[in-house]
Amino acid sequence: MKNESDMPELEQEQGNLLDAVGVGIMLGKNRDYVLRQCKIGKLPKPVKPISRNKRWLAGDIETWLSLGCPSQAVFEKWRKFDT
């Protein structure tokens, strides 16, 4: 049995991935709202791990909310600065 340190980083993060419905639950909105907001750049960039459906890291959404929901461009600049 593999331990977590042997698993690729993406596989470890998959447990922390949210689909549009999950993000919508965090925001109190529906899936269509989330997808529209993503399309116009008002949410953090999603990651696409394996499937073609959009997925967001739960930590990105939590951080984005704690920062006051900045635009995607502002959030990405913050992320680069923070790392």
N, C-alpha and C positions, 0 to 999 in steps of 0.2 A: 504494500500500500504506500502510495506517495504521501510525503508530508507536504505541508503548505509551502515550505521553502523551495521545494523542487518544482512547483507548479509555475508556469509562466505568469508574469504579472497580470496579464489580461484575464486569465482564468480566475485569479484571486479576486479581481475587481468585479467579476460578473455578478457576484452575490450582492454587490452594491449598485447595480445598474437599475435604472428606472425607465420604463417605457412612457409614452405620452400620457397614458391613463394614470400611472403612478405620480408623474410630475403634476398632473392636474389635481390629484388628491391633495398633494402638498400645498397647492395654490388655491384650492377651493374652486377650481374651474374644471371644465370638461376637456376631453382629448382634442377636439377640434380647435378650441381656444389655444391650447398649448402648441399645436402644429402651426397655427396662424402666427402666433407670437415668435416662434422659432424662424419661420419663413421671413419675417420682417426684421429679424435681428434683435429681438428683445429678450431672448433667453440665451444662456450659455450655449456654446456649440455642442451639439450632441456627438457622441462617439458611436461608431457602428461596428460592434465587435465581430459578429458572425453573420447575423441575418441582415436583410436589407432594411429592417425597421429601425427607426431612430431610438437610441438609448442614451441616457444621460447618467453620469456618475452622480450618485446621491450626494456626495460631498460637494460637488460643484453647485448643485441646486441649493444646498444648505448655505454654502458660502455666499452665493449670489443673493439669497434672501437676506443674509446678515449684512451685506453691503448696501442694502436698500434697493435691490433689483436694477442695477445699472444696465445699460445697453450691452449687447454682445461685444462690441468693439471695446468699450471701457472695461468690461470684465476680462477680456483677453489681455489687455494691457496690464491690468492689475495682476493677473496670473503670471505673466512673464516677469513682472517686477518682483513678485513674491517669491519666485523660485530661485 
